[in-house]
Amino acid sequence: MRSLTPLRWLLLGGGLLFVGAMLPLLMVLGVLEPTFLLSFLSFAASTGGFITGFVGIALYGSHMRG
């Protein structure tokens, strides 16, 4: 199994943030039916993406220092 590099952490976080932003947009536009589970998944993706991206930034900073 390959380890997650700082760039992969950042890409994963960005992807989760994108999903966390698109799900509510699709619910507001009426493409998806808003349910509690879908709203919770959207919140979890957004929060998880933020945390994952923050970890990626921290790892990138420590990686650049040496």
A tleap script that builds the chain and sets N, CA, C and O, in Angstrom:
source leaprc.protein.ff14SB
mol = sequence {
  NMET ARG SER LEU THR PRO LEU ARG TRP LEU
  LEU LEU GLY GLY GLY LEU LEU PHE VAL GLY
  ALA MET LEU PRO LEU LEU MET VAL LEU GLY
  VAL LEU GLU PRO THR PHE LEU LEU SER PHE
  LEU SER PHE ALA ALA SER THR GLY GLY PHE
  ILE THR GLY PHE VAL GLY ILE ALA LEU TYR
  GLY SER HIE MET ARG CGLY
}
set mol.1.N position { 0.842 -1.179 0.000 }
set mol.1.CA position { 0.000 0.000 0.000 }
set mol.1.C position { 0.887 1.242 0.000 }
set mol.1.O position { 1.827 1.344 0.788 }
set mol.2.N position { 0.586 2.163 -0.870 }
set mol.2.CA position { 1.366 3.392 -0.948 }
set mol.2.C position { 0.936 4.342 0.158 }
set mol.2.O position { -0.235 4.420 0.528 }
set mol.3.N position { 1.934 5.068 0.675 }
set mol.3.CA position { 1.607 6.025 1.724 }
set mol.3.C position { 1.040 7.296 1.098 }
set mol.3.O position { 1.265 7.588 -0.077 }
set mol.4.N position { 0.314 8.027 1.898 }
set mol.4.CA position { -0.271 9.276 1.428 }
set mol.4.C position { 0.754 10.393 1.546 }
set mol.4.O position { 1.208 10.719 2.643 }
set mol.5.N position { 1.109 10.971 0.420 }
set mol.5.CA position { 2.012 12.108 0.415 }
set mol.5.C position { 1.205 13.361 0.752 }
set mol.5.O position { -0.025 13.328 0.707 }
set mol.6.N position { 1.873 14.459 1.086 }
set mol.6.CA position { 1.127 15.690 1.371 }
set mol.6.C position { 0.232 16.128 0.218 }
set mol.6.O position { -0.858 16.651 0.447 }
set mol.7.N position { 0.676 15.922 -1.012 }
set mol.7.CA position { -0.156 16.287 -2.159 }
set mol.7.C position { -1.417 15.439 -2.221 }
set mol.7.O position { -2.493 15.944 -2.543 }
set mol.8.N position { -1.292 14.170 -1.920 }
set mol.8.CA position { -2.474 13.292 -1.926 }
set mol.8.C position { -3.447 13.664 -0.808 }
set mol.8.O position { -4.663 13.605 -0.993 }
set mol.9.N position { -2.911 14.046 0.354 }
set mol.9.CA position { -3.777 14.521 1.440 }
set mol.9.C position { -4.559 15.742 0.981 }
set mol.9.O position { -5.763 15.845 1.219 }
set mol.10.N position { -3.858 16.682 0.311 }
set mol.10.CA position { -4.519 17.897 -0.159 }
set mol.10.C position { -5.569 17.595 -1.221 }
set mol.10.O position { -6.657 18.172 -1.198 }
set mol.11.N position { -5.253 16.695 -2.153 }
set mol.11.CA position { -6.226 16.335 -3.190 }
set mol.11.C position { -7.440 15.624 -2.599 }
set mol.11.O position { -8.571 15.873 -3.016 }
set mol.12.N position { -7.210 14.754 -1.643 }
set mol.12.CA position { -8.327 14.072 -0.982 }
set mol.12.C position { -9.207 15.066 -0.230 }
set mol.12.O position { -10.435 14.989 -0.287 }
set mol.13.N position { -8.571 15.994 0.469 }
set mol.13.CA position { -9.332 17.020 1.181 }
set mol.13.C position { -10.124 17.905 0.239 }
set mol.13.O position { -11.277 18.238 0.515 }
set mol.14.N position { -9.506 18.291 -0.881 }
set mol.14.CA position { -10.215 19.104 -1.870 }
set mol.14.C position { -11.388 18.362 -2.484 }
set mol.14.O position { -12.445 18.947 -2.721 }
set mol.15.N position { -11.205 17.074 -2.740 }
set mol.15.CA position { -12.306 16.272 -3.283 }
set mol.15.C position { -13.469 16.154 -2.316 }
set mol.15.O position { -14.631 16.249 -2.710 }
set mol.16.N position { -13.147 15.947 -1.050 }
set mol.16.CA position { -14.211 15.867 -0.044 }
set mol.16.C position { -14.923 17.210 0.122 }
set mol.16.O position { -16.142 17.254 0.284 }
set mol.17.N position { -14.164 18.299 0.080 }
set mol.17.CA position { -14.790 19.619 0.163 }
set mol.17.C position { -15.702 19.865 -1.030 }
set mol.17.O position { -16.776 20.450 -0.888 }
set mol.18.N position { -15.272 19.415 -2.210 }
set mol.18.CA position { -16.096 19.576 -3.410 }
set mol.18.C position { -17.407 18.795 -3.274 }
set mol.18.O position { -18.479 19.313 -3.587 }
set mol.19.N position { -17.314 17.559 -2.810 }
set mol.19.CA position { -18.522 16.749 -2.606 }
set mol.19.C position { -19.412 17.394 -1.548 }
set mol.19.O position { -20.635 17.426 -1.686 }
set mol.20.N position { -18.783 17.907 -0.490 }
set mol.20.CA position { -19.548 18.552 0.575 }
set mol.20.C position { -20.229 19.829 0.124 }
set mol.20.O position { -21.201 20.255 0.747 }
set mol.21.N position { -19.747 20.449 -0.937 }
set mol.21.CA position { -20.395 21.654 -1.462 }
set mol.21.C position { -21.425 21.326 -2.546 }
set mol.21.O position { -22.430 22.026 -2.674 }
set mol.22.N position { -21.184 20.272 -3.323 }
set mol.22.CA position { -22.083 19.934 -4.423 }
set mol.22.C position { -23.377 19.278 -3.943 }
set mol.22.O position { -24.438 19.510 -4.521 }
set mol.23.N position { -23.299 18.476 -2.908 }
set mol.23.CA position { -24.517 17.811 -2.428 }
set mol.23.C position { -25.594 18.801 -1.982 }
set mol.23.O position { -26.749 18.643 -2.377 }
set mol.24.N position { -25.265 19.815 -1.173 }
set mol.24.CA position { -26.323 20.776 -0.818 }
set mol.24.C position { -26.826 21.565 -2.025 }
set mol.24.O position { -28.010 21.891 -2.108 }
set mol.25.N position { -25.924 21.870 -2.959 }
set mol.25.CA position { -26.357 22.584 -4.158 }
set mol.25.C position { -27.366 21.751 -4.946 }
set mol.25.O position { -28.387 22.267 -5.401 }
set mol.26.N position { -27.077 20.473 -5.100 }
set mol.26.CA position { -28.010 19.599 -5.821 }
set mol.26.C position { -29.322 19.427 -5.067 }
set mol.26.O position { -30.372 19.253 -5.685 }
set mol.27.N position { -29.273 19.473 -3.745 }
set mol.27.CA position { -30.514 19.384 -2.967 }
set mol.27.C position { -31.338 20.658 -3.121 }
set mol.27.O position { -32.563 20.593 -3.226 }
set mol.28.N position { -30.681 21.813 -3.135 }
set mol.28.CA position { -31.407 23.075 -3.291 }
set mol.28.C position { -32.021 23.178 -4.683 }
set mol.28.O position { -33.135 23.679 -4.835 }
set mol.29.N position { -31.301 22.707 -5.696 }
set mol.29.CA position { -31.811 22.765 -7.068 }
set mol.29.C position { -32.906 21.733 -7.336 }
set mol.29.O position { -33.568 21.792 -8.373 }
set mol.30.N position { -33.101 20.801 -6.423 }
set mol.30.CA position { -34.158 19.810 -6.580 }
set mol.30.C position { -33.732 18.570 -7.335 }
set mol.30.O position { -34.570 17.732 -7.666 }
set mol.31.N position { -32.442 18.435 -7.614 }
set mol.31.CA position { -31.956 17.242 -8.312 }
set mol.31.C position { -31.958 16.050 -7.367 }
set mol.31.O position { -32.313 14.940 -7.763 }
set mol.32.N position { -31.567 16.276 -6.128 }
set mol.32.CA position { -31.592 15.245 -5.099 }
set mol.32.C position { -32.623 15.615 -4.041 }
set mol.32.O position { -32.794 16.787 -3.705 }
set mol.33.N position { -33.296 14.612 -3.529 }
set mol.33.CA position { -34.266 14.859 -2.464 }
set mol.33.C position { -33.523 15.052 -1.143 }
set mol.33.O position { -32.747 14.186 -0.741 }
set mol.34.N position { -33.751 16.167 -0.473 }
set mol.34.CA position { -33.029 16.387 0.784 }
set mol.34.C position { -33.531 15.466 1.897 }
set mol.34.O position { -34.692 15.529 2.300 }
set mol.35.N position { -32.648 14.628 2.373 }
set mol.35.CA position { -32.952 13.749 3.494 }
set mol.35.C position { -31.947 14.029 4.607 }
set mol.35.O position { -30.925 14.679 4.389 }
set mol.36.N position { -32.249 13.535 5.783 }
set mol.36.CA position { -31.342 13.725 6.908 }
set mol.36.C position { -30.006 13.043 6.642 }
set mol.36.O position { -28.953 13.614 6.927 }
set mol.37.N position { -30.035 11.836 6.101 }
set mol.37.CA position { -28.811 11.094 5.826 }
set mol.37.C position { -27.939 11.824 4.803 }
set mol.37.O position { -26.726 11.933 4.983 }
set mol.38.N position { -28.548 12.316 3.745 }
set mol.38.CA position { -27.795 13.028 2.721 }
set mol.38.C position { -27.229 14.338 3.264 }
set mol.38.O position { -26.105 14.713 2.930 }
set mol.39.N position { -27.989 15.025 4.086 }
set mol.39.CA position { -27.488 16.247 4.709 }
set mol.39.C position { -26.332 15.944 5.656 }
set mol.39.O position { -25.356 16.692 5.703 }
set mol.40.N position { -26.436 14.866 6.402 }
set mol.40.CA position { -25.363 14.485 7.305 }
set mol.40.C position { -24.120 14.077 6.539 }
set mol.40.O position { -23.010 14.433 6.936 }
set mol.41.N position { -24.278 13.339 5.448 }
set mol.41.CA position { -23.132 12.951 4.625 }
set mol.41.C position { -22.452 14.169 4.016 }
set mol.41.O position { -21.226 14.217 3.913 }
set mol.42.N position { -23.237 15.135 3.619 }
set mol.42.CA position { -22.679 16.369 3.081 }
set mol.42.C position { -21.871 17.103 4.143 }
set mol.42.O position { -20.767 17.574 3.870 }
set mol.43.N position { -22.410 17.200 5.337 }
set mol.43.CA position { -21.694 17.840 6.434 }
set mol.43.C position { -20.418 17.079 6.774 }
set mol.43.O position { -19.369 17.684 6.995 }
set mol.44.N position { -20.509 15.755 6.816 }
set mol.44.CA position { -19.341 14.939 7.147 }
set mol.44.C position { -18.259 15.064 6.077 }
set mol.44.O position { -17.074 15.123 6.405 }
set mol.45.N position { -18.646 15.104 4.807 }
set mol.45.CA position { -17.669 15.261 3.730 }
set mol.45.C position { -16.993 16.623 3.804 }
set mol.45.O position { -15.783 16.733 3.606 }
set mol.46.N position { -17.760 17.641 4.085 }
set mol.46.CA position { -17.195 18.984 4.181 }
set mol.46.C position { -16.244 19.102 5.369 }
set mol.46.O position { -15.149 19.647 5.236 }
set mol.47.N position { -16.654 18.599 6.516 }
set mol.47.CA position { -15.808 18.655 7.704 }
set mol.47.C position { -14.566 17.779 7.536 }
set mol.47.O position { -13.457 18.192 7.875 }
set mol.48.N position { -14.759 16.585 7.017 }
set mol.48.CA position { -13.623 15.695 6.777 }
set mol.48.C position { -12.658 16.248 5.744 }
set mol.48.O position { -11.446 16.077 5.875 }
set mol.49.N position { -13.177 16.905 4.724 }
set mol.49.CA position { -12.315 17.518 3.724 }
set mol.49.C position { -11.501 18.659 4.287 }
set mol.49.O position { -10.333 18.831 3.938 }
set mol.50.N position { -12.118 19.441 5.160 }
set mol.50.CA position { -11.392 20.538 5.799 }
set mol.50.C position { -10.258 20.005 6.666 }
set mol.50.O position { -9.134 20.504 6.609 }
set mol.51.N position { -10.560 18.987 7.470 }
set mol.51.CA position { -9.543 18.420 8.360 }
set mol.51.C position { -8.440 17.743 7.547 }
set mol.51.O position { -7.257 17.912 7.845 }
set mol.52.N position { -8.817 16.986 6.529 }
set mol.52.CA position { -7.827 16.313 5.694 }
set mol.52.C position { -6.945 17.306 4.964 }
set mol.52.O position { -5.733 17.109 4.875 }
set mol.53.N position { -7.531 18.364 4.444 }
set mol.53.CA position { -6.742 19.398 3.783 }
set mol.53.C position { -5.809 20.101 4.747 }
set mol.53.O position { -4.677 20.424 4.389 }
set mol.54.N position { -6.263 20.339 5.953 }
set mol.54.CA position { -5.417 20.977 6.957 }
set mol.54.C position { -4.237 20.083 7.317 }
set mol.54.O position { -3.120 20.571 7.491 }
set mol.55.N position { -4.477 18.776 7.431 }
set mol.55.CA position { -3.392 17.826 7.691 }
set mol.55.C position { -2.413 17.834 6.519 }
set mol.55.O position { -1.201 17.786 6.725 }
set mol.56.N position { -2.927 17.894 5.301 }
set mol.56.CA position { -2.056 17.958 4.128 }
set mol.56.C position { -1.187 19.199 4.123 }
set mol.56.O position { -0.012 19.129 3.763 }
set mol.57.N position { -1.744 20.333 4.515 }
set mol.57.CA position { -0.956 21.568 4.585 }
set mol.57.C position { 0.117 21.443 5.657 }
set mol.57.O position { 1.253 21.866 5.440 }
set mol.58.N position { -0.217 20.873 6.806 }
set mol.58.CA position { 0.767 20.693 7.874 }
set mol.58.C position { 1.884 19.741 7.448 }
set mol.58.O position { 3.055 19.994 7.729 }
set mol.59.N position { 1.528 18.654 6.775 }
set mol.59.CA position { 2.532 17.716 6.299 }
set mol.59.C position { 3.415 18.326 5.224 }
set mol.59.O position { 4.617 18.065 5.174 }
set mol.60.N position { 2.822 19.127 4.375 }
set mol.60.CA position { 3.602 19.797 3.341 }
set mol.60.C position { 4.590 20.781 3.955 }
set mol.60.O position { 5.730 20.874 3.501 }
set mol.61.N position { 4.172 21.509 4.971 }
set mol.61.CA position { 5.057 22.439 5.654 }
set mol.61.C position { 6.211 21.733 6.331 }
set mol.61.O position { 7.351 22.190 6.248 }
set mol.62.N position { 5.933 20.619 7.007 }
set mol.62.CA position { 7.015 19.880 7.658 }
set mol.62.C position { 7.920 19.204 6.642 }
set mol.62.O position { 9.117 19.042 6.881 }
set mol.63.N position { 7.352 18.810 5.506 }
set mol.63.CA position { 8.136 18.184 4.437 }
set mol.63.C position { 9.101 19.187 3.814 }
set mol.63.O position { 10.230 18.830 3.477 }
set mol.64.N position { 8.676 20.422 3.660 }
set mol.64.CA position { 9.522 21.448 3.041 }
set mol.64.C position { 10.628 21.910 3.991 }
set mol.64.O position { 11.675 22.370 3.535 }
set mol.65.N position { 10.416 21.797 5.290 }
set mol.65.CA position { 11.445 22.202 6.251 }
set mol.65.C position { 12.592 21.206 6.290 }
set mol.65.O position { 13.716 21.555 6.650 }
set mol.66.N position { 12.310 19.988 5.927 }
set mol.66.CA position { 13.389 19.014 5.903 }
set mol.66.C position { 13.036 17.846 6.697 }
set mol.66.O position { 13.825 16.907 6.798 }
savepdb mol mol.pdb
quit
